[in-house]
Amino acid sequence: MRRTPHGPACGRMPMPESGIGATPARAFWVTGPGQGELRPAPLPPARPDEVRVRSLFSGISRGTESLVFRGEVPGSQWQAMRCPFQEGAFPAPVKYGYCSVGVVEAGAQALLGRRVFCLHPHQDHYVVPAAAVTVLPDALPAARAVLAANMETAVNGLWDAAPRLGDRLTVVGGGVVGLLVATLAARIPGVEVELVDIDLRRATVAARLGVRHVLPADAAGERDIVVHASGHPDGLARALSLAGFEATVLEMSWYGDRRVPVALGEAFHSRRLVLRSSQVGAVATAQRARWDTRRRLALALDLLADEAFDALVDAKIPFDTLPAAMARLAQAPDGALCTVVTYP
């Protein structure tokens, strides 16, 4: 999932903060293609309009963060791909990430002790403006809240796809975003949903979420909407083949600097298909007049209060092991969905 900036990453030079002392903050940096390390992160004192957050969990966005880790962000997208509170620059060294959940330990009095979500890179303590954090609903466990950025992406994608009552909708790709899109779509009355994925392990997860899983060869055709979220060109080709007359194929995958062949011959024109992209950096056009990113994030957090989404959080790694874990995850997908980083 790509993120655009919500303002400057920092407005002043960092200074040591009393109270942190012998345990300085640490942050994960990508230091080169396929390489990362934990680096010290000096903290400024939290002013009254800021908060100091102690991280509880952060989530790894497998598609985008793997591309960043491998150094595959194209130069034309270096500015568009910047995330809030990023330091450094692409391709490396760069501090990158956007799925952090923690507890406020200093700063704005109204937020002290509150559990919050922040679009922040992987770091054990950090100071940000109070406006940059969103308080978690009481019913939402902190570990599940790392899915908030993915849920925002799914919400925005469904706004772009705009399913109507009675539509037949297929999602190709059963990663976190694909499963979230399929689950939300299946809750719209009258909408028939199929999740297409080559991994049979997704059938169990899909069933827990109330979604029907099928293998690509068994997928129904003549669909009104097809959402592609597999991250693979073959998945996009299959998505196009499933679309019915004048249907929309919504592309939610991002390929970095890879060139992707698209089958625009055969029946693409005779079926009058629409192929469009969806990207979370801007609120979907249909909602933009009334929604901003803060309201959309609040919606995403509210939706995650459903314990069924625990099925998507299926791997945890300690923060101290993140450099080695990222090297493994970026090169050899293990079938896990959301990998959560835990902090001491």
NUNUPA-562318 format. One record per residue (C-alpha): x, y, z; residue number from 1. Coordinates in steps of 0.1 Angstrom, whole numbers, plus 5000, padded with zeros to 4 digits. Layout:
REM NUNUPA-562318
<xx = X	yy = Y	zz = Z	i = NUM>
...
END
This chain:
REM NUNUPA-562318
<xx = 5000	yy = 5000	zz = 5000	i = 1>
<xx = 5014	yy = 5034	zz = 4990	i = 2>
<xx = 5012	yy = 5064	zz = 5013	i = 3>
<xx = 5016	yy = 5101	zz = 5005	i = 4>
<xx = 5029	yy = 5126	zz = 5030	i = 5>
<xx = 5005	yy = 5143	zz = 5055	i = 6>
<xx = 5030	yy = 5171	zz = 5061	i = 7>
<xx = 5067	yy = 5174	zz = 5071	i = 8>
<xx = 5081	yy = 5144	zz = 5088	i = 9>
<xx = 5097	yy = 5166	zz = 5115	i = 10>
<xx = 5097	yy = 5203	zz = 5122	i = 11>
<xx = 5128	yy = 5206	zz = 5144	i = 12>
<xx = 5161	yy = 5190	zz = 5151	i = 13>
<xx = 5159	yy = 5160	zz = 5176	i = 14>
<xx = 5173	yy = 5165	zz = 5210	i = 15>
<xx = 5177	yy = 5140	zz = 5238	i = 16>
<xx = 5148	yy = 5138	zz = 5262	i = 17>
<xx = 5151	yy = 5134	zz = 5299	i = 18>
<xx = 5134	yy = 5102	zz = 5311	i = 19>
<xx = 5145	yy = 5081	zz = 5281	i = 20>
<xx = 5182	yy = 5082	zz = 5292	i = 21>
<xx = 5200	yy = 5049	zz = 5290	i = 22>
<xx = 5174	yy = 5034	zz = 5266	i = 23>
<xx = 5174	yy = 5055	zz = 5235	i = 24>
<xx = 5148	yy = 5049	zz = 5208	i = 25>
<xx = 5156	yy = 5026	zz = 5179	i = 26>
<xx = 5142	yy = 5026	zz = 5144	i = 27>
<xx = 5144	yy = 5002	zz = 5115	i = 28>
<xx = 5162	yy = 5015	zz = 5084	i = 29>
<xx = 5166	yy = 5000	zz = 5049	i = 30>
<xx = 5203	yy = 5005	zz = 5043	i = 31>
<xx = 5205	yy = 4990	zz = 5008	i = 32>
<xx = 5188	yy = 4966	zz = 4985	i = 33>
<xx = 5179	yy = 4936	zz = 5006	i = 34>
<xx = 5196	yy = 4950	zz = 5037	i = 35>
<xx = 5184	yy = 4966	zz = 5069	i = 36>
<xx = 5194	yy = 4975	zz = 5104	i = 37>
<xx = 5182	yy = 4990	zz = 5137	i = 38>
<xx = 5196	yy = 5025	zz = 5143	i = 39>
<xx = 5194	yy = 5049	zz = 5173	i = 40>
<xx = 5167	yy = 5075	zz = 5170	i = 41>
<xx = 5172	yy = 5105	zz = 5193	i = 42>
<xx = 5139	yy = 5118	zz = 5207	i = 43>
<xx = 5130	yy = 5155	zz = 5211	i = 44>
<xx = 5110	yy = 5164	zz = 5242	i = 45>
<xx = 5073	yy = 5161	zz = 5236	i = 46>
<xx = 5056	yy = 5196	zz = 5236	i = 47>
<xx = 5020	yy = 5201	zz = 5248	i = 48>
<xx = 5007	yy = 5197	zz = 5212	i = 49>
<xx = 5028	yy = 5166	zz = 5207	i = 50>
<xx = 5028	yy = 5130	zz = 5220	i = 51>
<xx = 5056	yy = 5106	zz = 5228	i = 52>
<xx = 5044	yy = 5071	zz = 5219	i = 53>
<xx = 5058	yy = 5038	zz = 5231	i = 54>
<xx = 5052	yy = 5012	zz = 5204	i = 55>
<xx = 5033	yy = 4980	zz = 5212	i = 56>
<xx = 5030	yy = 4966	zz = 5177	i = 57>
<xx = 5037	yy = 4975	zz = 5141	i = 58>
<xx = 5025	yy = 4958	zz = 5110	i = 59>
<xx = 5045	yy = 4949	zz = 5079	i = 60>
<xx = 5028	yy = 4958	zz = 5047	i = 61>
<xx = 5042	yy = 4929	zz = 5028	i = 62>
<xx = 5038	yy = 4941	zz = 4992	i = 63>
<xx = 5049	yy = 4977	zz = 4995	i = 64>
<xx = 5075	yy = 4972	zz = 5022	i = 65>
<xx = 5091	yy = 4943	zz = 5003	i = 66>
<xx = 5094	yy = 4965	zz = 4972	i = 67>
<xx = 5110	yy = 4992	zz = 4994	i = 68>
<xx = 5133	yy = 4967	zz = 5010	i = 69>
<xx = 5145	yy = 4953	zz = 4977	i = 70>
<xx = 5151	yy = 4988	zz = 4963	i = 71>
<xx = 5124	yy = 4985	zz = 4936	i = 72>
<xx = 5107	yy = 5019	zz = 4940	i = 73>
<xx = 5110	yy = 5036	zz = 4906	i = 74>
<xx = 5126	yy = 5070	zz = 4906	i = 75>
<xx = 5095	yy = 5086	zz = 4892	i = 76>
<xx = 5076	yy = 5076	zz = 4923	i = 77>
<xx = 5101	yy = 5086	zz = 4950	i = 78>
<xx = 5081	yy = 5116	zz = 4961	i = 79>
<xx = 5047	yy = 5100	zz = 4957	i = 80>
<xx = 5058	yy = 5070	zz = 4978	i = 81>
<xx = 5070	yy = 5090	zz = 5008	i = 82>
<xx = 5052	yy = 5081	zz = 5040	i = 83>
<xx = 5045	yy = 5102	zz = 5070	i = 84>
<xx = 5076	yy = 5106	zz = 5093	i = 85>
<xx = 5098	yy = 5089	zz = 5068	i = 86>
<xx = 5135	yy = 5098	zz = 5071	i = 87>
<xx = 5161	yy = 5093	zz = 5044	i = 88>
<xx = 5153	yy = 5089	zz = 5008	i = 89>
<xx = 5147	yy = 5062	zz = 4982	i = 90>
<xx = 5163	yy = 5039	zz = 4974	i = 91>
<xx = 5183	yy = 5039	zz = 5006	i = 92>
<xx = 5191	yy = 5046	zz = 5034	i = 93>
<xx = 5154	yy = 5051	zz = 5043	i = 94>
<xx = 5132	yy = 5047	zz = 5074	i = 95>
<xx = 5099	yy = 5035	zz = 5061	i = 96>
<xx = 5066	yy = 5020	zz = 5073	i = 97>
<xx = 5031	yy = 5031	zz = 5082	i = 98>
<xx = 5013	yy = 5007	zz = 5106	i = 99>
<xx = 5023	yy = 5016	zz = 5142	i = 100>
<xx = 5002	yy = 5010	zz = 5174	i = 101>
<xx = 5013	yy = 5022	zz = 5207	i = 102>
<xx = 5005	yy = 5040	zz = 5240	i = 103>
<xx = 5010	yy = 5077	zz = 5247	i = 104>
<xx = 5035	yy = 5082	zz = 5275	i = 105>
<xx = 5041	yy = 5120	zz = 5274	i = 106>
<xx = 5029	yy = 5152	zz = 5258	i = 107>
<xx = 4993	yy = 5162	zz = 5252	i = 108>
<xx = 4975	yy = 5156	zz = 5286	i = 109>
<xx = 4942	yy = 5145	zz = 5270	i = 110>
<xx = 4960	yy = 5116	zz = 5253	i = 111>
<xx = 4982	yy = 5103	zz = 5282	i = 112>
<xx = 4978	yy = 5065	zz = 5286	i = 113>
<xx = 4956	yy = 5062	zz = 5255	i = 114>
<xx = 4962	yy = 5035	zz = 5229	i = 115>
<xx = 4967	yy = 5051	zz = 5195	i = 116>
<xx = 4974	yy = 5042	zz = 5158	i = 117>
<xx = 4999	yy = 5063	zz = 5138	i = 118>
<xx = 5012	yy = 5062	zz = 5103	i = 119>
<xx = 5048	yy = 5058	zz = 5114	i = 120>
<xx = 5078	yy = 5037	zz = 5105	i = 121>
<xx = 5089	yy = 5008	zz = 5127	i = 122>
<xx = 5104	yy = 5024	zz = 5158	i = 123>
<xx = 5101	yy = 5016	zz = 5195	i = 124>
<xx = 5095	yy = 5052	zz = 5208	i = 125>
<xx = 5087	yy = 5083	zz = 5188	i = 126>
<xx = 5074	yy = 5119	zz = 5191	i = 127>
<xx = 5048	yy = 5132	zz = 5167	i = 128>
<xx = 5022	yy = 5160	zz = 5166	i = 129>
<xx = 4991	yy = 5150	zz = 5186	i = 130>
<xx = 4970	yy = 5154	zz = 5155	i = 131>
<xx = 4990	yy = 5126	zz = 5138	i = 132>
<xx = 4976	yy = 5099	zz = 5161	i = 133>
<xx = 4941	yy = 5083	zz = 5163	i = 134>
<xx = 4928	yy = 5069	zz = 5195	i = 135>
<xx = 4918	yy = 5032	zz = 5192	i = 136>
<xx = 4882	yy = 5023	zz = 5199	i = 137>
<xx = 4879	yy = 5005	zz = 5232	i = 138>
<xx = 4867	yy = 4973	zz = 5215	i = 139>
<xx = 4897	yy = 4971	zz = 5193	i = 140>
<xx = 4927	yy = 4950	zz = 5205	i = 141>
<xx = 4961	yy = 4967	zz = 5198	i = 142>
<xx = 4975	yy = 4938	zz = 5178	i = 143>
<xx = 4946	yy = 4938	zz = 5154	i = 144>
<xx = 4948	yy = 4976	zz = 5150	i = 145>
<xx = 4979	yy = 4972	zz = 5129	i = 146>
<xx = 4955	yy = 4963	zz = 5101	i = 147>
<xx = 4942	yy = 4998	zz = 5100	i = 148>
<xx = 4962	yy = 5010	zz = 5070	i = 149>
<xx = 4952	yy = 4979	zz = 5050	i = 150>
<xx = 4916	yy = 4984	zz = 5060	i = 151>
<xx = 4918	yy = 5020	zz = 5048	i = 152>
<xx = 4931	yy = 5007	zz = 5014	i = 153>
<xx = 4902	yy = 4982	zz = 5013	i = 154>
<xx = 4876	yy = 5008	zz = 5021	i = 155>
<xx = 4890	yy = 5032	zz = 4994	i = 156>
<xx = 4891	yy = 5003	zz = 4969	i = 157>
<xx = 4854	yy = 4995	zz = 4975	i = 158>
<xx = 4846	yy = 5032	zz = 4971	i = 159>
<xx = 4864	yy = 5032	zz = 4938	i = 160>
<xx = 4847	yy = 4999	zz = 4927	i = 161>
<xx = 4813	yy = 5011	zz = 4938	i = 162>
<xx = 4794	yy = 4978	zz = 4940	i = 163>
<xx = 4756	yy = 4979	zz = 4938	i = 164>
<xx = 4729	yy = 4957	zz = 4952	i = 165>
<xx = 4729	yy = 4924	zz = 4933	i = 166>
<xx = 4764	yy = 4928	zz = 4918	i = 167>
<xx = 4786	yy = 4897	zz = 4912	i = 168>
<xx = 4820	yy = 4907	zz = 4925	i = 169>
<xx = 4852	yy = 4887	zz = 4924	i = 170>
<xx = 4885	yy = 4895	zz = 4942	i = 171>
<xx = 4916	yy = 4879	zz = 4927	i = 172>
<xx = 4943	yy = 4876	zz = 4953	i = 173>
<xx = 4938	yy = 4865	zz = 4989	i = 174>
<xx = 4964	yy = 4886	zz = 5007	i = 175>
<xx = 4954	yy = 4909	zz = 5035	i = 176>
<xx = 4940	yy = 4937	zz = 5013	i = 177>
<xx = 4921	yy = 4912	zz = 4990	i = 178>
<xx = 4906	yy = 4894	zz = 5020	i = 179>
<xx = 4895	yy = 4927	zz = 5035	i = 180>
<xx = 4879	yy = 4939	zz = 5003	i = 181>
<xx = 4861	yy = 4905	zz = 4998	i = 182>
<xx = 4849	yy = 4905	zz = 5034	i = 183>
<xx = 4835	yy = 4941	zz = 5033	i = 184>
<xx = 4819	yy = 4935	zz = 4999	i = 185>
<xx = 4802	yy = 4902	zz = 5011	i = 186>
<xx = 4785	yy = 4923	zz = 5039	i = 187>
<xx = 4767	yy = 4944	zz = 5013	i = 188>
<xx = 4731	yy = 4929	zz = 5009	i = 189>
<xx = 4727	yy = 4911	zz = 4977	i = 190>
<xx = 4763	yy = 4912	zz = 4965	i = 191>
<xx = 4777	yy = 4878	zz = 4955	i = 192>
<xx = 4814	yy = 4875	zz = 4963	i = 193>
<xx = 4841	yy = 4850	zz = 4953	i = 194>
<xx = 4877	yy = 4851	zz = 4964	i = 195>
<xx = 4901	yy = 4836	zz = 4939	i = 196>
<xx = 4936	yy = 4825	zz = 4951	i = 197>
<xx = 4959	yy = 4797	zz = 4941	i = 198>
<xx = 4967	yy = 4790	zz = 4978	i = 199>
<xx = 4943	yy = 4765	zz = 4993	i = 200>
<xx = 4952	yy = 4777	zz = 5028	i = 201>
<xx = 4932	yy = 4808	zz = 5020	i = 202>
<xx = 4900	yy = 4788	zz = 5020	i = 203>
<xx = 4901	yy = 4784	zz = 5058	i = 204>
<xx = 4907	yy = 4821	zz = 5064	i = 205>
<xx = 4881	yy = 4831	zz = 5038	i = 206>
<xx = 4855	yy = 4808	zz = 5055	i = 207>
<xx = 4862	yy = 4825	zz = 5089	i = 208>
<xx = 4855	yy = 4858	zz = 5072	i = 209>
<xx = 4823	yy = 4846	zz = 5055	i = 210>
<xx = 4837	yy = 4846	zz = 5020	i = 211>
<xx = 4837	yy = 4818	zz = 4994	i = 212>
<xx = 4872	yy = 4808	zz = 4981	i = 213>
<xx = 4878	yy = 4792	zz = 4947	i = 214>
<xx = 4908	yy = 4782	zz = 4927	i = 215>
<xx = 4915	yy = 4802	zz = 4895	i = 216>
<xx = 4902	yy = 4774	zz = 4873	i = 217>
<xx = 4869	yy = 4772	zz = 4892	i = 218>
<xx = 4862	yy = 4810	zz = 4892	i = 219>
<xx = 4829	yy = 4821	zz = 4878	i = 220>
<xx = 4829	yy = 4844	zz = 4848	i = 221>
<xx = 4807	yy = 4873	zz = 4836	i = 222>
<xx = 4813	yy = 4893	zz = 4867	i = 223>
<xx = 4801	yy = 4928	zz = 4872	i = 224>
<xx = 4832	yy = 4939	zz = 4892	i = 225>
<xx = 4866	yy = 4922	zz = 4895	i = 226>
<xx = 4891	yy = 4935	zz = 4920	i = 227>
<xx = 4927	yy = 4925	zz = 4914	i = 228>
<xx = 4950	yy = 4923	zz = 4945	i = 229>
<xx = 4974	yy = 4895	zz = 4939	i = 230>
<xx = 5004	yy = 4915	zz = 4930	i = 231>
<xx = 5011	yy = 4891	zz = 4901	i = 232>
<xx = 5006	yy = 4897	zz = 4863	i = 233>
<xx = 4990	yy = 4863	zz = 4860	i = 234>
<xx = 4964	yy = 4874	zz = 4885	i = 235>
<xx = 4956	yy = 4905	zz = 4865	i = 236>
<xx = 4952	yy = 4885	zz = 4833	i = 237>
<xx = 4928	yy = 4862	zz = 4852	i = 238>
<xx = 4909	yy = 4892	zz = 4865	i = 239>
<xx = 4904	yy = 4905	zz = 4830	i = 240>
<xx = 4892	yy = 4871	zz = 4818	i = 241>
<xx = 4865	yy = 4870	zz = 4845	i = 242>
<xx = 4849	yy = 4904	zz = 4837	i = 243>
<xx = 4815	yy = 4905	zz = 4819	i = 244>
<xx = 4803	yy = 4930	zz = 4794	i = 245>
<xx = 4811	yy = 4966	zz = 4803	i = 246>
<xx = 4824	yy = 4954	zz = 4837	i = 247>
<xx = 4851	yy = 4972	zz = 4858	i = 248>
<xx = 4884	yy = 4956	zz = 4867	i = 249>
<xx = 4899	yy = 4975	zz = 4896	i = 250>
<xx = 4937	yy = 4972	zz = 4900	i = 251>
<xx = 4948	yy = 4974	zz = 4936	i = 252>
<xx = 4982	yy = 4958	zz = 4932	i = 253>
<xx = 5014	yy = 4979	zz = 4929	i = 254>
<xx = 5043	yy = 4965	zz = 4910	i = 255>
<xx = 5071	yy = 4990	zz = 4918	i = 256>
<xx = 5095	yy = 4992	zz = 4889	i = 257>
<xx = 5084	yy = 4959	zz = 4872	i = 258>
<xx = 5068	yy = 4962	zz = 4838	i = 259>
<xx = 5035	yy = 4942	zz = 4836	i = 260>
<xx = 5020	yy = 4929	zz = 4804	i = 261>
<xx = 4983	yy = 4935	zz = 4801	i = 262>
<xx = 4960	yy = 4915	zz = 4778	i = 263>
<xx = 4943	yy = 4944	zz = 4760	i = 264>
<xx = 4936	yy = 4923	zz = 4729	i = 265>
<xx = 4912	yy = 4894	zz = 4726	i = 266>
<xx = 4878	yy = 4904	zz = 4742	i = 267>
<xx = 4890	yy = 4935	zz = 4760	i = 268>
<xx = 4875	yy = 4959	zz = 4735	i = 269>
<xx = 4844	yy = 4939	zz = 4724	i = 270>
<xx = 4835	yy = 4936	zz = 4761	i = 271>
<xx = 4840	yy = 4973	zz = 4766	i = 272>
<xx = 4859	yy = 4967	zz = 4798	i = 273>
<xx = 4870	yy = 4994	zz = 4822	i = 274>
<xx = 4904	yy = 4989	zz = 4838	i = 275>
<xx = 4912	yy = 5015	zz = 4865	i = 276>
<xx = 4935	yy = 5018	zz = 4894	i = 277>
<xx = 4929	yy = 5024	zz = 4931	i = 278>
<xx = 4954	yy = 5040	zz = 4954	i = 279>
<xx = 4949	yy = 5049	zz = 4991	i = 280>
<xx = 4969	yy = 5082	zz = 4990	i = 281>
<xx = 4938	yy = 5101	zz = 4979	i = 282>
<xx = 4903	yy = 5096	zz = 4991	i = 283>
<xx = 4882	yy = 5080	zz = 4964	i = 284>
<xx = 4866	yy = 5106	zz = 4940	i = 285>
<xx = 4830	yy = 5097	zz = 4949	i = 286>
<xx = 4837	yy = 5104	zz = 4986	i = 287>
<xx = 4862	yy = 5132	zz = 4985	i = 288>
<xx = 4838	yy = 5161	zz = 4989	i = 289>
<xx = 4828	yy = 5149	zz = 5024	i = 290>
<xx = 4856	yy = 5126	zz = 5036	i = 291>
<xx = 4892	yy = 5132	zz = 5045	i = 292>
<xx = 4919	yy = 5107	zz = 5054	i = 293>
<xx = 4913	yy = 5112	zz = 5092	i = 294>
<xx = 4876	yy = 5103	zz = 5089	i = 295>
<xx = 4884	yy = 5074	zz = 5066	i = 296>
<xx = 4910	yy = 5061	zz = 5092	i = 297>
<xx = 4884	yy = 5063	zz = 5120	i = 298>
<xx = 4860	yy = 5042	zz = 5099	i = 299>
<xx = 4887	yy = 5016	zz = 5092	i = 300>
<xx = 4894	yy = 5013	zz = 5130	i = 301>
<xx = 4857	yy = 5010	zz = 5138	i = 302>
<xx = 4854	yy = 4982	zz = 5112	i = 303>
<xx = 4883	yy = 4963	zz = 5127	i = 304>
<xx = 4864	yy = 4959	zz = 5160	i = 305>
<xx = 4851	yy = 4926	zz = 5145	i = 306>
<xx = 4871	yy = 4898	zz = 5160	i = 307>
<xx = 4868	yy = 4878	zz = 5128	i = 308>
<xx = 4897	yy = 4899	zz = 5115	i = 309>
<xx = 4921	yy = 4882	zz = 5139	i = 310>
<xx = 4923	yy = 4856	zz = 5112	i = 311>
<xx = 4945	yy = 4879	zz = 5092	i = 312>
<xx = 4971	yy = 4884	zz = 5120	i = 313>
<xx = 4990	yy = 4851	zz = 5118	i = 314>
<xx = 5027	yy = 4858	zz = 5124	i = 315>
<xx = 5046	yy = 4878	zz = 5150	i = 316>
<xx = 5083	yy = 4887	zz = 5152	i = 317>
<xx = 5103	yy = 4906	zz = 5178	i = 318>
<xx = 5115	yy = 4941	zz = 5169	i = 319>
<xx = 5151	yy = 4930	zz = 5176	i = 320>
<xx = 5149	yy = 4905	zz = 5147	i = 321>
<xx = 5132	yy = 4928	zz = 5122	i = 322>
<xx = 5163	yy = 4932	zz = 5099	i = 323>
<xx = 5167	yy = 4895	zz = 5094	i = 324>
<xx = 5130	yy = 4889	zz = 5092	i = 325>
<xx = 5125	yy = 4916	zz = 5065	i = 326>
<xx = 5153	yy = 4900	zz = 5044	i = 327>
<xx = 5135	yy = 4867	zz = 5046	i = 328>
<xx = 5100	yy = 4880	zz = 5040	i = 329>
<xx = 5110	yy = 4902	zz = 5010	i = 330>
<xx = 5127	yy = 4873	zz = 4992	i = 331>
<xx = 5108	yy = 4842	zz = 5001	i = 332>
<xx = 5070	yy = 4847	zz = 5008	i = 333>
<xx = 5060	yy = 4822	zz = 5035	i = 334>
<xx = 5022	yy = 4822	zz = 5030	i = 335>
<xx = 5017	yy = 4844	zz = 5061	i = 336>
<xx = 4992	yy = 4872	zz = 5059	i = 337>
<xx = 4998	yy = 4901	zz = 5083	i = 338>
<xx = 5032	yy = 4899	zz = 5101	i = 339>
<xx = 5032	yy = 4918	zz = 5133	i = 340>
<xx = 5063	yy = 4933	zz = 5149	i = 341>
<xx = 5062	yy = 4931	zz = 5187	i = 342>
<xx = 5081	yy = 4955	zz = 5210	i = 343>
<xx = 5095	yy = 4948	zz = 5245	i = 344>
END
